[in-house]
Amino acid sequence: MRNFILTSLFLFLCLVPAGAEAARFSGAYLYQLCQMDKDGKEIVKGGHAVCQAYIAGVIDYHTVLQSMKIAPKLDICVPEKTGSATLHAVVLRYLEKNNTHDGFVAAPAVTMALYEKYPCGKK
């Protein structure tokens, strides 16, 4: 599943013209992609795959920083067996409650959402 998500993100980024602003995900844009209807179905076609791939990318980057011992102050420790759908729900709930991230790059909002749920050192 992780390979599917990463492949989806790669394909999405390849389809965006070079230099296009769409390659920068704002909090509002990520929220739009992550949204679901009352039955849990995606509102934007393909949105859930892109949403989950973005979240996975943020986690992967954070893991690289941790391995280099340069993790930021908001150090997240997502349990290895946590599924993409669970992470998606955590981030979506955070974005629903915190629209202050709408106009900014979405990565810090994802990190903050995951930190609330999965801070290092707490179980």
C-alpha positions in Angstrom: 0.0 0.0 0.0 2.8 2.4 0.9 4.4 1.8 -2.6 1.0 2.6 -4.2 0.8 5.8 -2.3 4.3 6.9 -3.1 3.8 6.0 -6.7 0.6 8.0 -6.8 2.4 11.0 -5.4 5.2 10.7 -7.9 2.8 10.4 -10.8 0.9 13.4 -9.6 4.0 15.5 -9.3 5.1 14.4 -12.7 1.9 15.6 -14.2 2.2 19.1 -12.7 4.0 21.5 -15.1 7.5 22.5 -14.0 7.4 25.6 -11.8 3.7 25.4 -11.2 2.5 26.6 -7.8 0.2 23.5 -7.5 3.3 21.5 -6.4 3.2 23.4 -3.2 0.3 22.0 -1.1 -1.3 24.6 1.2 -3.2 23.5 4.2 -6.5 24.4 2.4 -5.6 22.3 -0.6 -4.6 19.3 1.5 -7.8 19.6 3.4 -9.8 19.7 0.1 -8.0 16.5 -1.1 -8.4 14.7 2.3 -12.1 15.5 2.7 -14.7 12.7 2.5 -18.5 12.5 2.4 -20.6 11.1 5.2 -20.0 7.6 3.9 -16.2 8.0 4.0 -15.8 8.3 0.3 -13.5 10.9 -1.3 -15.0 14.1 -2.5 -12.1 14.9 -5.0 -11.5 12.0 -7.4 -8.1 10.5 -6.4 -7.9 12.9 -3.5 -7.4 10.3 -0.8 -4.5 8.7 -2.6 -2.8 12.1 -2.9 -3.7 13.0 0.7 -2.2 9.8 2.1 0.8 10.0 -0.1 1.5 13.6 1.1 1.2 12.5 4.7 3.5 9.5 4.0 6.0 11.9 2.5 6.0 14.1 5.5 6.5 11.1 7.8 9.3 9.7 5.6 11.1 13.0 5.6 10.7 13.3 9.4 12.1 9.7 9.7 15.2 10.7 7.7 15.7 13.7 9.9 15.4 11.5 13.0 18.0 9.0 11.5 20.4 11.9 11.0 19.7 13.1 14.6 18.4 16.4 13.5 14.7 15.9 14.2 12.8 19.1 14.8 11.4 20.1 18.2 8.0 18.5 17.3 9.4 15.0 17.2 6.8 12.5 16.0 6.9 8.7 16.5 4.1 7.1 14.5 3.8 3.4 15.3 5.0 1.4 12.4 1.8 -0.5 11.9 -0.4 2.6 11.8 -2.4 2.5 8.6 -2.7 5.2 6.0 -6.4 5.6 6.6 -5.8 6.2 10.3 -3.2 8.8 9.6 -5.5 10.4 7.0 -8.3 10.6 9.7 -5.9 12.2 12.2 -4.7 14.8 9.8 -8.2 15.5 8.5 -9.6 16.1 12.0 -6.7 18.4 12.7 -7.2 20.4 9.5 -10.9 20.7 10.3 -10.2 22.3 13.7 -7.2 24.4 12.6 -7.9 26.5 9.5 -5.0 28.8 10.4 -2.9 26.6 8.2 -5.0 27.2 5.1 -2.7 29.7 3.5 0.6 28.1 4.4 2.5 25.0 3.2 0.7 21.9 4.5 3.7 20.0 5.8 3.9 21.8 9.2 0.1 21.2 9.7 0.6 17.5 9.0 3.5 17.4 11.5 1.5 19.2 14.2 -1.5 16.9 13.7 0.7 13.8 14.0 2.6 15.3 17.0 -0.7 15.7 18.9 -1.5 12.0 18.4 2.0 10.5 18.3 4.6 12.5 20.2 7.8 10.7 20.9 8.3 9.4 24.4 4.5 8.9 25.1 2.5 5.8 24.6 
